[in-house]
Amino acid sequence: MQRIHVVGGGFAGLTAAVTAAESGALVTLHEAHHTLGGRARTAEGPYLTNEGPHALYCRGPHWTWLKQRGLLGAIASVPPLEGARFRFRRDGVSRRTPPLAMLKLSRRSPREAPIGRDFLGWATDQVGEEGARAAAHYMAVALFHHDPGSLSAAFVQERLRRATALPPEARYPVGGWAQVIDRMAGHAWNLGVRIETTERIDATALAALAQNGPVIVATSLDSARTLLDDPTLAWESGRTALIDLAVRTRRGDAFVVSDLDAPGWIERFTAQDPTLAPAGEQLIQGQIPIAPGTPRADGIARAEHLLDLGFPGWRARTTWRREALATGRTGAVDLPGTTWRDRPAIDRGDGIFLAGDQVAAPGLLSEVSFNSGIEAAVLALKGVERRSGRGLDLKRA
């Protein structure tokens, strides 16, 4: 029987590997790093950070899939008291509420928003410019893009509706996303998946793997473009300055500071999961989208202004700090006139399939990785059936 090879051990790759193995296929997972997880990898040490703010949306398809397999583990939600500590930067000052027009817009059905028009123009027609701009900037939480208003109205509105849902959809794996990744890896191992870490696959090795069965490339789109030597593997993504901060605990700190004057988001993650930092300290993570060519320092300076609004005296209280720049690592965004169906196709021909958060699959953030991982595995399984003549349990997939 042919073996399915999965290149990349992040969320997409593990989803694909588990799906294929559950259907009876032989699977090998290849990961260049010494640990699995990709962008869902949680840092080691006293401060359990991910690559930027992470959340798991409970109404998404991967929530049910993980729950059915007992892979969710302990999950935290936002305590009601912390929800009251939401702050918005409006006109340069901290406020407790967003514009009413933004709230009205968030209740509009995504079906009302056109694919072919930019979000800011459409939303301005609906509720006026103030509410439209506030809504566009608020969506930094899920888009990581410096100009959400320029994106497809249908694309942004769907995410606005989910990001403002009550009760909130956002949930947080206790101990960080690595806990979910570890459970997925353990499940894959129990299913017989062969997991090879510290194994970097280049174009030559990929060609050799493809001689023995289907290959699922579950890497970033940039890496896939190089690996497959395919310049068409490109799609719009965000560019964002990241800041991680640990501060000594102070009563009255904000839970979230959302910038409505420009895209930006700061969140105190120990509000829902105190295990992410040592006792007496709070872990804060933020992301400030910046335009191409804008220095990271500009984004960090904006993040510090948000910290000033929500966390008085944070500089004197800081016990640990880290900064980074994420480019093309924050998921796909759709320009006017495009949808997820226009992104690079999962099936690349000749038994090669793509999975990840910038390919042709629906969903919000990590849901794209999940959905593409499932689809890539199903297509790979069908290829194995055709070549080997052996039936697999595709119903499980």
Summary of the structure (lengths in Angstrom):
residues: 397
radius of gyration: 21.2
end to end distance: 18.6
largest distance: 67.3
contacts: 1433
relative contact order: 0.21
helix: 40%
strand: 22%
